[in-house]
Amino acid sequence: MKQHRIARVSEAIREVAAETILFELRDPRIKNVTVTRAEVSADLQKAKVYVSVMGTQKEQDLCMHGLRHSAGYLQSKIADRIQTRFTPTVTFIRDDGVKKSIEITRLIKEAMSQSRPEAQPDAADGTADEVSEEG
């Protein structure tokens, strides 16, 4: 199957999943969810929806359970949107990429803040030596 068609179906599934989770699902377990991407198999039979869930580990597990529970409803919304012979079977996968990037950013900022105080006194000493040599 053509790659551009698979990409279009993946994007449509991502949009439907994001809109449905954000606006239509009334399950109190499902909160703080962001749909990051969707992948569809080449035969359009299976779809993986990657979601980023914020919160504690218990809240994340509870949210993933709620999402798995609502997969049938989401599949019906996808069937309304895309015109294919079969509606893809949806599975939700937790995407930890967002959390990892936030953690890496925090570590970089922490390392930068620790290295700056050491660099500033050396720079001040160097300028003081230059001024005394000129004068």
C-alpha positions in Angstrom: 0.0 0.0 0.0 1.2 3.5 -0.7 3.0 5.2 2.1 1.1 8.5 1.7 -2.2 6.7 2.2 -1.0 5.1 5.4 0.3 8.5 6.6 -3.1 10.1 5.9 -5.0 7.4 7.7 -2.5 7.6 10.7 -3.0 11.4 10.9 -6.8 11.0 10.7 -6.8 8.5 13.5 -4.6 10.7 15.6 -7.0 13.7 15.1 -10.1 11.6 15.9 -8.4 10.1 19.0 -7.3 13.5 20.3 -10.7 15.1 19.7 -12.6 12.2 21.2 -10.4 11.9 24.3 -10.4 15.6 24.9 -14.1 16.4 24.2 -16.2 13.3 24.3 -15.0 10.8 26.8 -16.6 11.2 30.2 -14.6 8.7 32.1 -13.1 10.3 35.2 -10.0 8.1 35.0 -9.0 9.7 31.7 -7.3 13.0 32.4 -4.0 14.8 31.5 -3.7 12.9 28.2 -2.0 14.0 25.1 -2.1 12.0 21.9 1.4 12.2 20.5 1.1 10.1 17.3 -0.6 7.2 15.7 0.8 4.3 13.6 -1.2 2.1 11.3 -0.2 -1.3 10.0 0.3 -1.6 6.2 -3.0 -3.5 5.8 -4.9 -0.9 7.9 -6.1 -3.6 10.3 -4.3 -2.4 13.4 -3.6 1.1 14.8 -1.3 2.0 17.7 -2.2 5.3 19.4 0.6 6.7 21.4 -0.4 8.8 24.4 1.5 10.9 26.9 -0.1 10.8 30.4 1.0 13.2 33.1 0.6 12.4 36.8 1.8 9.8 39.3 2.4 6.2 38.2 -0.9 5.1 39.7 -2.8 7.9 37.9 -1.1 6.9 34.6 -2.0 3.2 35.1 -5.6 4.2 35.9 -5.8 6.4 32.8 -4.3 3.7 30.5 -6.9 1.3 31.9 -9.7 3.8 31.1 -8.3 4.3 27.6 -8.2 0.6 26.9 -11.8 0.4 28.2 -12.9 3.2 25.7 -11.1 1.7 22.7 -14.4 0.4 21.2 -16.0 3.8 21.3 -13.0 5.4 19.7 -13.1 2.7 17.0 -16.7 3.7 16.2 -15.6 7.3 15.9 -12.7 6.3 13.6 -15.2 4.3 11.4 -17.3 7.4 11.0 -14.3 9.4 9.9 -12.4 7.1 7.5 -13.8 5.2 4.6 -12.0 1.9 4.6 -13.2 -1.7 4.3 -12.1 -2.5 7.9 -11.9 -0.3 10.9 -8.5 -0.6 12.5 -8.3 -2.2 15.9 -7.0 0.5 18.3 -4.4 -0.2 21.0 -3.1 2.5 23.3 0.6 2.7 24.1 2.1 5.0 26.7 4.6 7.4 25.1 7.3 8.4 27.6 9.2 10.6 25.2 7.6 13.8 26.5 8.4 13.0 30.1 12.0 12.0 29.1 12.5 15.2 27.2 11.3 17.2 30.2 13.6 15.3 32.5 16.6 15.9 30.1 15.8 19.6 29.9 15.7 19.8 33.7 19.1 18.0 34.0 20.7 20.3 31.4 19.4 23.4 33.2 20.7 22.0 36.5 24.1 21.3 35.0 24.2 24.7 33.5 23.3 26.4 36.7 26.0 24.4 38.6 28.7 25.3 36.0 28.0 29.0 35.8 29.0 30.0 39.4 32.4 28.4 38.8 32.9 30.1 35.5 32.0 33.6 36.7 34.8 34.0 39.4 37.4 32.8 36.9 36.2 35.4 34.4 36.3 38.1 37.1 39.8 37.2 38.1 40.9 37.2 34.5 39.6 40.7 33.9 41.1 42.0 37.1 44.6 40.7 35.9 44.1 42.4 32.5 43.3 45.7 34.1 46.3 45.6 36.5 48.6 44.8 33.6 47.4 47.7 31.5 47.5 50.3 34.3 
